[in-house]
């Protein structure tokens, strides 16, 4: 999700952005397991934004990192975590009266989420979990251009899980199995700041967006095991260069 500039509103409706996304992740399970660590990712986005027109956008995130912690018995846990999220959105760009470049874009969307967490030594058991679900997204982009070059925004999003599943593989003591999750809601808020370079040769933005994200995989009874309620808190920042055309 990205804010836009006067140049997009006035005739350059498309923007492609790409850059790193770095976040600190805290993972807590109701069983007493806790892990934390840094995840380094990359996000790419393509959006069409036009004043008082339809908004269309989509982005893809991939990130990897090592997280560590302990279980309820205080045994050390180390795992390699990978996130993949793909999302498409559609909405409407609404201009705020009496403010030329203030705006809000309410939208809805649809996407896919996948997270792999592979436990490695010195964890007591070395296996992999793969958590997946489809989701419906709803939220808004909003912001203000202070000058023709500097702008900021506030972006808020909720994700509503559909058909959450957790697949456990490579357990030395058990066959592979799939567990159902309770579908819950996830939330993200970010505050992007952008500086625009525009002349005869260049039409691009540099952007930084600190954010907070909350994820919740709902616990559910199942056979042969229950899925344990799991919550995540993410704090980080997204950096991007944007090309307008």
C-alpha positions in Angstrom: 0.0 0.0 0.0 1.5 3.3 -1.1 0.7 6.9 -1.0 0.8 9.0 -4.1 2.0 12.5 -5.2 0.5 15.4 -7.1 2.2 14.1 -10.3 0.1 10.9 -10.1 -3.1 12.8 -9.5 -2.4 15.1 -12.4 -1.6 12.6 -15.2 0.9 9.9 -14.2 -1.5 7.4 -12.7 0.7 4.3 -12.6 3.4 3.7 -10.1 5.7 0.6 -9.7 7.5 0.4 -6.4 10.1 -2.1 -5.1 12.4 -2.2 -2.1 13.3 -3.9 1.2 10.9 -4.5 4.1 12.6 -5.3 7.4 10.7 -6.2 10.6 11.2 -7.6 14.1 8.8 -10.5 14.8 7.6 -11.8 18.1 5.8 -15.2 18.0 3.8 -16.5 21.0 1.8 -19.8 21.3 -0.8 -20.5 23.9 1.2 -23.6 24.9 4.0 -21.3 26.3 6.3 -21.3 23.3 7.8 -17.9 22.4 10.3 -16.8 19.7 11.5 -13.6 18.3 13.9 -12.3 15.6 14.5 -10.2 12.5 13.0 -10.9 9.1 14.5 -9.3 5.9 12.1 -9.2 2.9 11.4 -7.5 -0.3 8.1 -6.0 -1.5 7.0 -5.1 -5.0 3.9 -3.2 -5.9 2.0 -1.9 -9.0 -0.9 0.6 -8.6 -3.1 2.8 -10.7 -4.2 5.9 -8.8 -6.3 8.6 -10.4 -8.1 11.6 -8.7 -11.8 10.8 -8.3 -11.3 7.5 -10.2 -11.1 3.8 -9.7 -8.0 2.6 -7.7 -6.4 -0.8 -8.7 -3.3 -2.2 -6.9 -1.5 -5.3 -5.9 1.7 -6.3 -4.2 3.9 -9.3 -3.3 6.1 -9.7 -0.2 8.7 -12.3 0.4 10.9 -12.4 3.6 13.2 -14.7 5.5 14.8 -14.7 8.9 16.0 -16.7 11.9 14.0 -16.5 15.1 14.9 -18.0 18.4 13.3 -18.5 21.9 12.2 -21.4 24.1 9.2 -23.7 24.8 7.3 -24.0 28.1 10.0 -26.4 29.4 12.6 -23.7 28.7 14.3 -25.8 25.9 16.0 -23.6 23.3 14.2 -23.2 20.0 15.8 -21.9 16.7 14.0 -21.9 13.4 14.2 -20.4 9.9 11.0 -18.5 9.1 9.8 -17.5 5.6 6.8 -15.3 4.7 5.1 -15.0 1.4 2.0 -12.7 0.8 0.3 -11.8 -2.5 -2.6 -9.4 -2.6 -4.8 -7.6 -5.1 -7.0 -4.5 -4.4 -9.7 -2.4 -5.9 -11.2 0.8 -4.6 -12.0 4.5 -5.3 -9.8 7.6 -4.9 -11.8 10.3 -3.0 -10.5 13.8 -2.8 -11.1 15.8 0.4 -13.0 19.1 -0.4 -11.0 22.4 -0.1 -7.7 20.5 0.0 -6.2 19.9 -3.4 -3.9 17.0 -2.6 -5.6 15.4 0.5 -7.2 12.1 -0.3 -8.6 8.8 1.0 -8.8 5.5 -0.9 -11.2 2.9 0.7 -10.6 -0.5 -0.9 -11.3 -4.2 -0.6 -9.0 -7.0 -1.8 -8.2 -10.7 -2.0 -5.0 -12.5 -1.4 -2.9 -15.5 -0.3 -0.7 -16.0 2.8 2.0 -18.6 3.4 4.5 -18.9 6.2 7.1 -21.6 6.7 8.8 -22.2 10.0 11.6 -24.9 9.9 13.1 -25.8 13.3 16.8 -26.5 13.4 19.4 -27.5 16.0 19.5 -27.0 19.0 15.6 -27.3 18.9 14.5 -30.6 20.6 12.7 -31.6 17.4 13.6 -30.6 13.9 10.5 -30.3 11.7 8.7 -27.8 9.5 5.3 -26.1 9.8 3.7 -24.5 6.7 0.7 -22.2 7.6 -1.5 -21.1 4.7 -4.8 -19.3 4.1 -6.6 -17.2 1.6 -7.9 -13.9 2.8 -10.3 -10.9 2.2 -8.7 -7.5 2.8 -10.4 -4.2 3.6 -8.9 -0.9 4.5 -7.9 2.5 3.3 -5.0 4.6 2.1 -5.0 8.3 3.1 -2.6 11.2 3.2 -1.4 14.7 2.6 1.1 16.3 0.2 2.8 19.1 2.2 4.7 20.3 -0.9 5.1 19.3 -4.5 7.9 17.0 -3.4 7.2 15.9 0.2 4.2 13.9 1.3 3.0 11.5 4.0 0.1 9.2 4.6 -1.7 6.8 7.0 -2.6 3.3 5.7 -4.8 0.9 7.6 -5.7 -2.7 6.6 -7.5 -5.7 8.0 -7.1 -9.3 6.7 -9.9 -11.8 7.3 -8.7 -15.4 7.0 -10.3 -18.1 4.8 -9.6 -21.8 5.2 -6.5 -21.6 7.5 -4.4 -24.7 7.5 -1.1 -25.8 9.1 0.9 -28.6 7.5 3.5 -30.3 9.7 6.3 -32.2 7.8 9.7 -33.8 8.4 8.8 -34.8 12.0 11.1 -37.8 12.8 8.5 -39.4 15.0 5.2 -38.7 13.0 3.8 -38.9 9.5 3.1 -35.6 7.8 -0.2 -34.2 8.9 -2.5 -31.1 8.2 -4.2 -29.2 11.0 -7.1 -26.8 10.6 -7.0 -23.3 12.2 -9.8 -21.1 13.4 -10.1 -18.2 10.9 -9.3 -14.9 12.6 -8.4 -11.3 11.7 -5.0 -9.6 11.1 -4.3 -5.9 11.2 -1.6 -3.5 9.9 -1.1 0.2 10.2 1.8 2.1 8.5 2.8 5.7 8.1 4.6 6.3 4.8 6.8 9.3 4.0 7.8 10.1 0.4 10.1 12.5 -1.4 9.5 13.0 -5.1 12.1 13.7 -7.8 10.6 15.1 -11.0 12.2 16.8 -14.0 12.6 16.1 -17.7 14.8 13.0 -17.0 13.4 11.6 -13.7 10.0 10.7 -12.3 10.5 8.7 -9.2 9.9 8.6 -5.5 11.9 7.5 -2.4 9.8 6.3 0.4 10.0 5.0 3.9 7.1 3.6 5.9 7.3 2.4 9.6 4.6 -0.1 10.4 3.0 -2.3 13.0 1.3 -5.6 12.1 -0.7 -8.1 14.2 -1.3 -11.7 13.1 -3.4 -14.3 14.8 -3.8 -18.0 13.8 -6.7 -19.2 15.9 -6.5 -22.4 18.0 -8.7 -25.3 17.0 -9.4 -28.8 18.2 -8.5 -31.5 15.7 -7.3 -35.1 15.2 -4.7 -36.4 16.0 -3.6 -33.0 17.5 -5.0 -29.6 18.2 -3.7 -26.5 16.5 -2.4 -24.3 19.2 -3.5 -20.6 19.2 -0.6 -18.5 17.8 -0.1 -14.7 17.8 2.5 -12.5 16.1 3.5 -8.9 16.7 5.6 -7.3 13.9 7.4 -3.9 14.1 9.4 -2.7 11.1 9.8 -0.4 8.2 9.3 -0.6 4.4 11.7 1.2 2.0 11.0 1.7 -1.7 11.9 3.4 -4.9 8.9 4.2 -7.1 8.8 4.8 -10.8 5.8 6.8 -12.2 4.5 6.5 -15.7 
